Amino acid sequence: YVADRLASIRPDRLQPMRLALIIPTFSSPFYGEMIDGMEQAARSHDLKIMASQSEYRRDSENEQLLEAAKDPTIAGAVVVPGAVDGPAPGALRVIEAGKPLVYVGRWPAGLKCDTVSTDYLAAAKLAVSHLIAQGHRSIAYVEGAPHFAGFSPQSGYSEALKEARIAQRAELVCMSDLPSQEAGHAAVSELIRRGVEFTAVFARNDVTAVGVMRALREAGLNIPGDVSVAAINNSLLARSLEPPVTTVDPYPSTL
């Protein structure tokens, strides 16, 4: 026998309940598509999505979780956390209230809860292995803030190079504390300024890839004729660029 956890906390079964969705930012097209998918799924179960952003601030995320815990019209919470070093007190309150709590993409250390996450290691290896299969040997890696240990595609990038017996060059690994698009642009601009040789770039996500491509065009380089670009997300943004970014789809519709 499995209890209906949502039914047990509905004050009025005639009124649609809400699910709190807390994401880091509304500015990323990836999260926009995520919200769209969740809203469609929620609607089919007579639920509504209440979306908000934390701006990667732990205090904001915690405050919103505390509100979700005590609000009787909120049946559960879905969170893309801005920090993973430990659970926010609000997360513990949601669990104590008997409400389902799900983390997406990454999760705080030391918290037992349900999660839906991308296999960044596998995704990165797919992207980099594709570039290697196209003949590239000098592949740059670009990542912007925030940085989450264990949730970075860099490990897959390194493993793909190792398995192909290609030496990893430290000067091609570009990590910065800039936002994604700025990080992509700054990294590639700096590589070109320093005269570092590279024929391909693997970007952490599609938004980073946009900055990468802008810097390449500003330098008069052709994509993919001079430099190939690959990323992870398969967002509408990546599919709308010219040329479209080669990108790994982390949430395929069919398996």
C-alpha positions as CSV (number, residue, x, y, z in Angstrom):
1,Y,0.0,0.0,0.0
2,V,1.4,3.4,-1.0
3,A,-0.1,6.5,0.6
4,D,-1.2,9.5,-1.5
5,R,1.1,12.0,0.1
6,L,-0.3,15.0,-1.8
7,A,-3.9,14.1,-0.9
8,S,-3.0,13.9,2.8
9,I,-1.9,17.6,2.8
10,R,-4.6,19.1,0.6
11,P,-6.9,21.4,2.7
12,D,-9.5,21.3,0.0
13,R,-9.5,18.7,-2.7
14,L,-11.7,20.9,-4.9
15,Q,-9.0,23.6,-5.1
16,P,-5.9,23.0,-7.3
17,M,-2.7,22.7,-5.2
18,R,0.5,24.5,-6.1
19,L,4.1,23.2,-6.4
20,A,6.8,25.7,-5.5
21,L,9.6,25.8,-8.2
22,I,12.7,27.6,-7.1
23,I,15.3,28.2,-9.9
24,P,18.5,30.3,-9.8
25,T,17.5,32.7,-12.5
26,F,14.7,33.4,-15.1
27,S,17.3,34.8,-17.5
28,S,18.5,31.4,-18.7
29,P,16.5,29.9,-21.6
30,F,17.2,26.4,-20.3
31,Y,15.2,27.1,-17.2
32,G,12.4,28.5,-19.3
33,E,12.0,25.2,-21.1
34,M,12.2,23.4,-17.8
35,I,9.3,25.5,-16.4
36,D,7.3,24.8,-19.5
37,G,7.7,21.0,-19.1
38,M,6.9,21.0,-15.4
39,E,3.9,23.2,-15.9
40,Q,2.5,20.8,-18.5
41,A,3.1,17.8,-16.2
42,A,1.6,19.6,-13.2
43,R,-1.5,20.6,-15.1
44,S,-2.2,17.0,-16.0
45,H,-2.3,16.2,-12.3
46,D,-4.5,19.1,-11.3
47,L,-1.6,21.1,-9.9
48,K,-0.2,24.5,-10.5
49,I,3.4,25.7,-10.7
50,M,4.5,28.7,-8.6
51,A,7.9,29.7,-10.0
52,S,10.4,32.0,-8.4
53,Q,14.2,32.7,-8.6
54,S,16.8,32.7,-5.9
55,E,19.5,34.6,-7.9
56,Y,22.0,31.9,-6.7
57,R,21.5,33.3,-3.1
58,R,21.3,30.8,-0.4
59,D,19.3,33.1,1.9
60,S,16.7,33.7,-0.8
61,E,16.3,30.0,-1.5
62,N,16.0,29.3,2.2
63,E,13.3,32.0,2.7
64,Q,11.2,30.6,-0.1
65,L,11.5,27.0,1.2
66,L,10.4,28.2,4.6
67,E,7.4,29.8,3.1
68,A,6.6,26.6,1.1
69,A,6.9,24.5,4.3
70,K,4.2,26.5,6.1
71,D,1.9,27.4,3.3
72,P,-1.0,24.8,3.3
73,T,-1.7,25.5,-0.4
74,I,1.7,24.4,-1.5
75,A,1.9,20.6,-1.9
76,G,5.7,20.3,-2.5
77,A,8.8,22.0,-3.8
78,V,11.2,21.5,-6.7
79,V,14.5,23.3,-6.4
80,V,17.5,24.0,-8.5
81,P,19.9,25.0,-5.7
82,G,22.3,27.9,-5.7
83,A,24.6,26.1,-3.3
84,V,25.4,22.4,-2.6
85,D,27.6,22.5,0.5
86,G,24.7,21.6,2.8
87,P,20.9,21.8,3.0
88,A,19.2,25.0,3.7
89,P,17.1,25.0,7.0
90,G,14.1,25.6,4.8
91,A,14.6,22.3,3.0
92,L,14.6,20.5,6.3
93,R,11.3,22.3,7.2
94,V,9.7,21.2,3.9
95,I,10.6,17.6,4.7
96,E,9.4,17.9,8.3
97,A,6.1,19.2,7.0
98,G,5.7,15.9,5.1
99,K,5.8,17.6,1.7
100,P,7.7,16.1,-1.3
101,L,11.0,17.9,-2.0
102,V,12.9,17.3,-5.3
103,Y,16.2,18.8,-6.4
104,V,17.0,19.2,-10.1
105,G,20.5,19.1,-11.6
106,R,22.4,19.0,-8.3
107,W,21.6,18.6,-4.7
108,P,23.0,19.7,-1.3
109,A,25.4,17.4,0.5
110,G,24.0,15.5,3.5
111,L,20.3,15.7,2.5
112,K,18.3,12.6,1.7
113,C,15.8,13.6,-0.9
114,D,14.7,12.8,-4.5
115,T,16.7,14.2,-7.3
116,V,16.6,14.5,-11.1
117,S,20.1,15.2,-12.5
118,T,22.0,15.2,-15.7
119,D,24.9,12.8,-15.9
120,Y,27.5,15.6,-16.6
121,L,30.3,13.1,-16.9
122,A,28.6,11.1,-19.7
123,A,27.3,14.3,-21.4
124,A,30.7,15.9,-21.5
125,K,32.4,12.8,-22.8
126,L,29.8,12.6,-25.6
127,A,30.4,16.2,-26.6
128,V,34.2,16.0,-26.5
129,S,34.4,12.5,-28.1
130,H,32.3,13.9,-31.0
131,L,34.9,16.8,-31.4
132,I,37.7,14.3,-31.3
133,A,36.0,12.1,-33.9
134,Q,35.9,15.2,-36.2
135,G,39.7,15.3,-35.9
136,H,40.2,17.9,-33.2
137,R,43.1,17.6,-30.8
138,S,43.3,21.1,-29.4
139,I,40.0,21.5,-27.6
140,A,39.4,24.3,-25.1
141,Y,37.0,23.9,-22.1
142,V,35.1,27.0,-20.9
143,E,33.1,27.2,-17.7
144,G,31.6,30.3,-15.9
145,A,30.2,30.7,-12.4
146,P,28.9,29.2,-10.3
147,H,31.2,26.3,-9.7
148,F,29.9,23.1,-8.1
149,A,32.3,20.3,-7.3
150,G,31.0,17.0,-8.7
151,F,28.6,18.7,-11.0
152,S,31.0,20.1,-13.6
153,P,31.4,18.8,-17.1
154,Q,35.2,19.3,-16.8
155,S,35.7,15.8,-15.5
156,G,34.1,14.3,-18.6
157,Y,36.2,16.6,-20.8
158,S,39.3,15.4,-19.0
159,E,38.3,11.7,-19.3
160,A,37.5,12.0,-23.0
161,L,40.9,13.4,-23.7
162,K,42.6,10.8,-21.6
163,E,40.8,7.9,-23.3
164,A,41.8,9.3,-26.7
165,R,45.4,9.6,-25.5
166,I,45.4,13.3,-26.0
167,A,47.4,15.3,-23.4
168,Q,45.3,17.9,-21.5
169,R,46.8,21.4,-21.8
170,A,46.3,23.5,-18.8
171,E,46.1,26.7,-20.9
172,L,43.0,25.4,-22.7
173,V,41.0,24.9,-19.4
174,C,39.3,28.3,-18.9
175,M,37.4,28.6,-15.6
176,S,36.1,32.0,-14.4
177,D,33.7,33.6,-11.9
178,L,31.9,35.5,-14.7
179,P,28.3,34.7,-15.7
180,S,28.0,32.0,-18.4
181,Q,27.9,34.2,-21.6
182,E,30.5,36.6,-20.4
183,A,32.7,33.7,-19.4
184,G,32.6,32.2,-22.8
185,H,33.4,35.5,-24.5
186,A,36.2,36.4,-22.1
187,A,37.8,33.0,-22.3
188,V,38.0,32.8,-26.0
189,S,39.0,36.4,-26.4
190,E,41.9,35.8,-24.0
191,L,43.0,32.6,-25.8
192,I,43.1,34.4,-29.1
193,R,44.9,37.4,-27.6
194,R,47.6,35.1,-26.1
195,G,48.0,33.2,-29.4
196,V,47.0,29.8,-27.8
197,E,46.3,27.2,-30.4
198,F,42.9,25.6,-30.4
199,T,40.5,24.2,-33.1
200,A,37.4,23.5,-31.0
201,V,35.7,24.7,-27.8
202,F,33.6,22.7,-25.4
203,A,31.4,25.0,-23.4
204,R,29.7,24.1,-20.1
205,N,26.3,25.1,-21.5
206,D,24.5,26.7,-24.4
207,V,24.6,30.2,-22.9
208,T,28.4,29.9,-22.5
209,A,28.6,28.8,-26.1
210,V,26.8,32.0,-27.2
211,G,29.7,34.0,-25.7
212,V,32.2,31.7,-27.3
213,M,30.7,32.1,-30.7
214,R,30.5,35.9,-30.3
215,A,34.2,36.1,-29.5
216,L,35.1,33.8,-32.4
217,R,33.2,36.0,-34.9
218,E,34.7,39.2,-33.5
219,A,38.1,37.6,-34.3
220,G,37.0,36.9,-37.8
221,L,36.9,33.1,-37.3
222,N,34.4,30.9,-39.1
223,I,32.2,28.4,-37.2
224,P,32.8,25.5,-37.7
225,G,35.3,26.0,-40.5
226,D,38.0,27.5,-38.3
227,V,36.7,26.5,-34.8
228,S,34.0,24.0,-33.8
229,V,31.8,24.6,-30.8
230,A,30.0,22.1,-28.6
231,A,28.0,22.4,-25.4
232,I,25.4,20.8,-23.1
233,N,21.6,21.7,-22.8
234,N,20.1,21.6,-26.3
235,S,18.0,24.6,-25.4
236,L,15.9,26.7,-27.9
237,L,18.8,29.2,-27.8
238,A,21.3,26.7,-29.2
239,R,18.8,25.5,-31.8
240,S,18.2,29.0,-33.0
241,L,21.8,30.1,-33.5
242,E,23.4,30.2,-36.9
243,P,25.0,27.7,-37.2
244,P,23.1,25.8,-34.5
245,V,25.3,24.7,-31.7
246,T,26.3,21.0,-31.5
247,T,24.9,20.3,-28.1
248,V,24.0,17.3,-25.9
249,D,20.4,16.9,-25.0
250,P,20.3,16.1,-21.2
251,Y,16.5,15.4,-21.2
252,P,15.6,13.4,-24.3
253,S,11.9,13.0,-24.9
254,T,12.3,9.4,-25.9
255,L,14.7,6.8,-24.5
